Amino acid sequence: MLRIIFLFLLLCDVVVESHGKDNSTTGSPVLGEVTTASTTTSKGNTRKCRDAEDIVIVIDGSWSVGVPNFQKIKEFIGLLVRSFSIKTRGDGGVRVGVVQYSKNPRAEFLLNDHLTREALNAAIADIPYKGGNTATGRALYFVRTYMFVSHHGAREGVKRKAIIITDGLSILDDPRSQAKLLRDSNVEVFTIGVGGQGGDKAELERISSHPTNEHTMMVKDFDHMIHIKKKFIKKFCPQKIVTSSSSSPTSATTTEETTTGR
């Protein structure tokens, strides 16, 4: 009888030990682990252009782009706009205008046409593809003399920036002189070259503001444009990082180090 009782107790110990091992390897994590995981996946730093800025986006609508790739350019612009602080009231925040160019430039909308995010997104989606040969110099002249003027929404004392997105060399003109005039009018110029032909870095750097390595970006094709969005915004809006108010203290510390480190 004693031997039977001893074997029964030994069996119970084995069952309890085995159950404890299962919990430690496959059971739910402790509360601290759940909190850490949710913080790193659902929280994060978002870089925003929050200062008052007038931004004109200049997009290549020449034949070499094509309709499918032109749609990808519009999608990329939509992603950029999400990083801009669009204010519906007052004179602060970011205003956006868009120019499409080929042989001749065309204002798709002016800086003061769409002052809400919803209207801006709808206007970008509705831009029709132009087609034609490439004359980047004419587009830069148009940006300086037509877009960045007060009666078309440009504001005095506000930062002015231009983003040129192209897939090819300027065939019909040399953009260097007009690029210099644009930069000399206090417009900070950024360029994005797409594809092998569009990625003529030398021409883009002659258009861009200095230092050119901070204002010129290359991407191998239109499918990869969305992958450079974060990197481009870091160059375009280097001074501001917004952290959600519910972020953990660790995230807030990281934000401060990142902001002061640039």
Sequence and secondary structure as in RCSB ss.txt:
>XXXX:A:sequence
MLRIIFLFLLLCDVVVESHGKDNSTTGSPVLGEVTTASTTTSKGNTRKCRDAEDIVIVIDGSWSVGVPNFQKIKE
FIGLLVRSFSIKTRGDGGVRVGVVQYSKNPRAEFLLNDHLTREALNAAIADIPYKGGNTATGRALYFVRTYMFVS
HHGAREGVKRKAIIITDGLSILDDPRSQAKLLRDSNVEVFTIGVGGQGGDKAELERISSHPTNEHTMMVKDFDHM
IHIKKKFIKKFCPQKIVTSSSSSPTSATTTEETTTGR
>XXXX:A:secstr
 HHHHHHHHHHHHHHHHHHHHHHHHHS   HHHHHHHHHHHH  EEE B S EEEEEEEE STTT HHHHHHHHH
HHHHHHTTB   SSSS SEEEEEEEESSSEEEEE TTT  SHHHHHHHHHT     S   HHHHHHHIIIIISSG
GGT  TTSEEEEEEEESS  SSS  HHHHHHHHHTTEEEEEEEEHHHHT HHHHHHHS SSGGGTEEEESSGGGG
GGGHHHHHHHHSTT EEE TT  HHHHHHHHHHHHH 
